[in-house]
Amino acid sequence: MMLLEKDVLLEVTTCLAAIGFILNVYILVFFLISKSSLNTTINWFICMETLHRIVYCVLVIPLRNYSLAWGPPSFLMPAGLFKKTHICSFITNLIFTVNAGVCSYICLTSTVRFIFVSTMLHSGIQNYLRRKTFLFKAILATEAVLLTILIFTNSEGSYMYPTCMSDDMGSSCQQIRLSPLPGYFFMATISLSSFCNISLCIYLSKNTEKNTAIKERDRAKQRKRNLVPANIGILQLFIYIGFAILYNMFTDTDTNVDIGQKTLISGLLIDCIHCLLSPLIIILGSNELRSPLHRLTSVCEKKFDLKMENKVGPIPMKTLESTST
């Protein structure tokens, strides 16, 4: 299997971090400046998911790439207070924690959306899901779980830790016994999110879409409350299934690939999801997020046309007659 050089992979992931930062900051800023977007619990969860992706682009990718290229950052080891093992454990656990945070808020978004839609006749459940206390408790509980993962997870059962500890960027092809916790956490959150998204689609197709008493205008108004439509969850499901397949193909089956390349390849796959695919799906799937981009592109096209007209000038009539003959 032909693989890219490690230096090329580091440059690609750095470029992805810059692109992901721009896209995710655009999504987050749009949510924050929109007047009615933060009135729903679902939009808050999407904001938290986007915030974790920004942390991934700004903090996780630079720390990971720096550690893989030059070893653990020296500024994280002031006056010998922390050893190399502590820094490598922290970076490894930070990668898992931020990824777990993204998956957790995707799962919360899908679950709350499904419960909210399927319990339209139960005003008590609807009112509870709208309360700020429920939102605060859900975010606080999620962040507490993520903090526990960051502190108490065993970092040695991953590709990142031995790569960070080695002096040759993980050039050995030794076999590592991976910890099952990330895989279990990933499967649990994505399975629950998949179940809620599929159940929601079936419920809407059976009840809402076929209910002729509900006007199309009312359905559009009801969906517009959440800036990101429900079908985004289905697309994210296919992305994560594809990621799981590619991850197993590139990291587990090929024993001739050294640990450093396995770390970079698995990181590249996750970077593509957090920095490119997921934010693009959210932007392209939401009319509210697309409309400013459409206006911007139309303004740029008009300015470009005006510049070209001023440079070239109008085409004389003789030229037109000669070309027609």
N, C-alpha and C positions, 0 to 999 in steps of 0.2 A: 504494500500500500504506500503510494507516494504521498508524503506529507510536506507541508510548508516548513520552511526554516523557522526557528524560534524567534529570530529577530523580526521576521516578517509578521509573524503572529502577534508579537508585541505591538508593532506599529498599527496593525489592523484593529486590534482591540482598543488602542488609544484613540484612533479616529472614531470608532464606534462610541466611545465614552463621550466625545465632544458632540457628536450628532444626537445621542440619547439625551444629553443634558439640555440641548436646545429644544428638542421635541417635548420632553417631559415638563420643562419649565413653562413652555407655551400652554400646555394643558392645565397645569396648576394655576398659573396666573389668570387664565380665562375663567376657571372655576371661582377664583377669589374675587375677581372684579364683576362677575355676573351677579345681578341683584337677587335672583330667585334660586340660584343653583344650590346654595348651601342651606336651603330650607328642607331638604330631604335627607334621610339617613343614607340612602344609596350613594348620593353624590359625595357625601362626606367620606364614605369608605373608599370611593374611587380617588378622592384627593389624597387619602392616606396611602393608598397603593402607589400613586404617582410620586408622593414624597419619598417613599422607600426606594423607588427607582432612581430618583435624583441622588439620594445618598449612595446608591450603588454606582452611579456614573461618576460622582465627585470624589468619593472616598474609597470604595471597595476596589474599583479597577486600578486607580493609581497605586494604591498600597500593594495590590497583588502583583502588578507589573514591575514595580520597583523591587519588590522582594525577590521576584524570579530573576531579574536581570543583575541586581547588585547586592542582594541579600537584604535582611531586615533593615528598615530605616534606622539610622543612628539617633535621630531625634526622639525615637520612642524608647531609647535606652539611656536616660539621663543619669550620669554619675554612677553607672553600674547598678541602679536600683532594680532593673529588670534584665533578666538573662535572655539569650537568644531563643530559648525554648518558650519563654513567656510571650515574646513578641510573635513568634510563629503560631502559637496556639491562639493568640488574640486575633490575628489576621484570618486564620482558618475559620474560627468560630464566627467572626464578623461576616464572612462570605455566606455561611450557612444561615445566620440570623437574618440578614437582609433579604435573602431569597425566601426564607420562611415567612417573613413579614409580607412580601408581595403575594405569596400563595394564600396566606391567611386572609388578607383583605379581599382577594378575588373570591374566596370561599364565602366570606361574610356578605359580600355584595350579592352573590347568586342566591344564598340562603334567604336573606331578608327580602329580596325581590320576589322570590317564589312564595314565601309566607304571606307577604303583603298582598300579592295578587290573588292567591288562592283563598284568602280569608276576607274577601270584600264585604261579606255579610256580617262579619263579627267586628263590631265597632270597637270593642274593648281591646282586641289584639291590634287593630289598626292604630288606635290612639297610643298604645304602649310603644309601638315601633316608631311613632313620630316624636316621642318625647326626647328631650335633650338628655335626660338621665339615662335612658337606654343607650343612647349614642356614647355618652361619657363612659358608662360601665363597659360597653363592648370594646372601645378603644383602649381603656385602661387595662382590661383583662388581657387583651391581645399583646399589648406592649410588655406586660408583666411576664407573660409566657416567653416572649422574645428575649427579654433580659435574662430569664432563667436559662434559656438555650445558650446565650452568649457566655454566661459565667460557668455553667456546669457541664457543657458538652465536651466529650472526649475528642480532642482534635486529631489524635494520632491515626484514627481510622479514615483518612482521606488522602487524596493525592497531593493536596497543597502543602500539608505539614512536612513530609519528608523532602519535598522539592525546596521548600523554604529553608530547611535545615542543612541541605547539602551545599557544598561549595562549588559544584560543577553544574548547577541549574538542573539537577535531577537527571543526569545522563545515564544512570543505571536502569536496568530493566528488571529490577527485583519485583516480586509479586507482593502486593499489599492487601491485607485483609480489611476491606472497607467496612465502616460502621453502618449498620442497617438503619439507624435513626433517621438520617436525611431521606432515605428512600421511603420509609414508612410514613414520615410526615408528608412528603410530597404526594404519595399515593392517597393518603387519607383526605387531604384538602382538595386535591383535584377530583377524586371520586365523588366527594360530597358536592362539589361545585358542578360536576357533570350531571349528577342525578337531578339537582335543582334546576339546571338549565333545560335539560331534556323534558323534565316534568312540567316546567313552565310553558315550553313550546306546545306540548300536548294539551295542556289545560287551555291555553289561549286559542288553539285551533278548534277545540271542541266547544268552548263556551263563548269567548268574546268575539272571535271572528265570524262565527255563524249566527250570532244574535242580531237579527235584523232590527230589533227595537233600539239598538244603540247606533246612533248616527256616526258616520265616518268622522265628522268634525269633533264629536265628543271623544272618540277613540284617539284622535290625533292630539287633542288637548290633554288627555290623560297621560299619554306617552311623553309629551313635551316636558312634563315636570322633571323627569330624569334626563339629563343632557346626553347620556350614553344609552343607546337602546339595548334591549335584552339580547338580541342576536349576537352582540359582541362576545358574550360568554361562550357561545357555540364555537366561534372562530378561535377564541383563546384555548378552548378544549382541544381542537385539532392541532394547534401550535404546540401545546405541551405533550400531546401524544407523539408528535413527530420528534420533539426534543428527546423524549425518553428512548425512542428507537435509535436515533442518531447517537445518543450518549452511549448506549450499550454497544453500538457498532464500532465506535472509534476508541473506546476506552477499555472495554472488558474483553473483547474477543481477540484483539491483536496483541499477542504477548511480546512481539518484537519492538513495540513502541516504548520508549523510555518514559519514566515518570514525569519528566518535565514537559514532554509533548502531550502526554495525557492531561496534565493540568491545564496547559494552554488551550487544547482542543475543547475540553469540557467548559473552560471559561469562555471561549469564543462562542460556543453554542448558547450559553446563558446570556452573553452580551448581546447577541443578535436578537434575543427575545426581549430583554429589558430596554435596550437602547434603540431598537429599530422596529421590530414587528408589532409589539404590543402598543406603543404610542401611535404608530401609523394606523393601526386598526381602530383605535379610539378616535383619532382625528378624522379619518375618512368615514367612520361610521356615524358620526354626529353631525347633523346639519348646522348646529350652532358653532361648532368648532371649525367647520369647513368654510363658512361664509366669510370670515375675515380674510382667509387665505385667497378666496376667489376675488374679493375686492382688491386685495393687494396685487394679485397677478394682473387684474384688468387695468389698474392704475399704471403698473410698470409697462404693460404692453402699449398703453396710450402714449406714455412718455417716450418710449423707444421709437414709436412710429413718428412722433413729432420731431425727434432728433434726426431720424433718417430723412424726413422731408426737408428739414432745414439744411442738411448736408448735401443731399442730391438735388433738391429743388424739384419743381414740377416738370414733367416730361413734355417737351415741345410737341406741337401738333405735326410738324413736318416729320419728326421721328416716327410718330404713330402711323402717318400715312405711308411712309416708306416701308415700315415693317408689315403693314397690311397688304401692300402690293407685292 
